[in-house]
Amino acid sequence: MGILEVKDVGKRFGGLQALSDVNLSVAENTCHAIIGPNGAGKSTLLNCLVGKLIPDTGSVLFDGQSVLGRSPHEINQLGISRVFQTPEIFGDLTVMENMMIPLFAKRDGAYRLHAVKGMWSERALVEEAERMLDEVNMADKRNMHSASMSRGDKRRLEMAMCLVQDPKLLLLDEPTAGMARADTNNTIDLLKEIKEKRDITIAIIEHDMHVVFSLADRITVLAQGTPLVEDLPEKIKGHPKVREAYLGEAA
Ligand SMILES: Nc1ncnc2c1ncn2[C@@H]1O[C@H](COP(=O)(O)OP(=O)(O)OP(=O)(O)O)[C@@H](O)[C@H]1O
């Protein structure tokens, strides 16, 4: 059994069946990519995994426990962290101050923005933040205002803010969207390092096939709300059904 088990999930928006009969099993310590043409249902599926949407049918088990009916915060506490398309960082805070927010949340169970003012007296947490920044090669940027950083660095910081919570499953929603090639390649390298160094499972939604084929151990192709094929990356490349799904979109 996988660390994440999605069974027969369906989700309707009014007259539109956005997801139907979605079955997905993500094995522990692998990187599983979910790809598919625009409107295939990828974000809807991700939202069902993190408690932002509740499926109409089916079940979602993480580490043997149902996530359905739990709040996004509770799901986060179970060990699922999500990195959004647009980096969710606090632009008017420094890199270090941003890092302290999830650390306070992990310790105290609540987000306490004002607590960053007195953060330097929290030696153990400061050291944890510094270790994490070191791991993602951002130690030299610790005092920078995060709004002034490149998109790649903002993503790197957001990743660090997720990882410092020690998630078992990292969900990435188009982590390289809008990035220049150099930032994309840095993000790929960072994710490879994270995979190697940590006991972590990654599920990634991504349009950039260079990113998908650089990282994924397995790929599920969604089309019109239903998994079309699930296989090893080399089997997905050139798969007639996959080509058809994408060509259909182009047509
Ligand atoms: N809140 C909503 N209300 C109504 N329809 C929605 C809602 N969210 C998504 N949809 C519709 O559900 C379908 C699946 O959308 P979704 O965003 O999950 O696709 P996607 O595969 O992530 O697409 P993209 O690659 O373009 O981001 C689309 O037709 C979309 O318009």
The ligand as a MOL file (V3000), in Angstrom:
LIG
                    3D

  0  0  0     0  0            999 V3000
M  V30 BEGIN CTAB
M  V30 COUNTS 31 33 0 0 0
M  V30 BEGIN ATOM
M  V30 1 N -14.0600 26.0730 -8.2990 0
M  V30 2 C -14.4490 25.6730 -9.5130 0
M  V30 3 N -15.7030 25.9000 -9.9500 0
M  V30 4 C -16.1020 25.4900 -11.1630 0
M  V30 5 N -15.3060 24.8150 -12.0360 0
M  V30 6 C -14.0460 24.5690 -11.6570 0
M  V30 7 C -13.5350 24.9820 -10.3870 0
M  V30 8 N -12.2550 24.5910 -10.2880 0
M  V30 9 C -11.9530 23.9660 -11.4470 0
M  V30 10 N -13.0170 23.9530 -12.2660 0
M  V30 11 C -13.0930 23.3200 -13.5820 0
M  V30 12 O -12.7350 21.9570 -13.4090 0
M  V30 13 C -11.9450 21.4970 -14.5060 0
M  V30 14 C -10.6020 20.9880 -13.9900 0
M  V30 15 O -9.8680 22.1270 -13.5650 0
M  V30 16 P -8.4050 22.0190 -12.9110 0
M  V30 17 O -7.9860 23.3950 -12.5530 0
M  V30 18 O -8.4160 21.0040 -11.8350 0
M  V30 19 O -7.5430 21.4800 -14.1530 0
M  V30 20 P -5.9720 21.4240 -14.3020 0
M  V30 21 O -5.6470 20.0970 -14.8980 0
M  V30 22 O -5.3060 21.7690 -13.0250 0
M  V30 23 O -5.7430 22.5710 -15.3860 0
M  V30 24 P -4.4600 23.5260 -15.6340 0
M  V30 25 O -3.3690 22.6200 -16.1230 0
M  V30 26 O -4.9430 24.4460 -16.7070 0
M  V30 27 O -4.1440 24.2040 -14.3390 0
M  V30 28 C -11.8190 22.6780 -15.4650 0
M  V30 29 O -12.8010 22.5410 -16.4630 0
M  V30 30 C -12.0910 23.8740 -14.5790 0
M  V30 31 O -12.6640 24.9420 -15.3270 0
M  V30 END ATOM
M  V30 BEGIN BOND
M  V30 1 1 1 2
M  V30 2 1 2 3
M  V30 3 2 2 7
M  V30 4 2 3 4
M  V30 5 1 4 5
M  V30 6 2 5 6
M  V30 7 1 6 7
M  V30 8 1 6 10
M  V30 9 1 7 8
M  V30 10 2 8 9
M  V30 11 1 9 10
M  V30 12 1 10 11
M  V30 13 1 11 12
M  V30 14 1 11 30
M  V30 15 1 12 13
M  V30 16 1 13 14
M  V30 17 1 13 28
M  V30 18 1 14 15
M  V30 19 1 15 16
M  V30 20 2 16 17
M  V30 21 1 16 18
M  V30 22 1 16 19
M  V30 23 1 19 20
M  V30 24 2 20 21
M  V30 25 1 20 22
M  V30 26 1 20 23
M  V30 27 1 23 24
M  V30 28 2 24 25
M  V30 29 1 24 26
M  V30 30 1 24 27
M  V30 31 1 28 29
M  V30 32 1 28 30
M  V30 33 1 30 31
M  V30 END BOND
M  V30 END CTAB
M  END
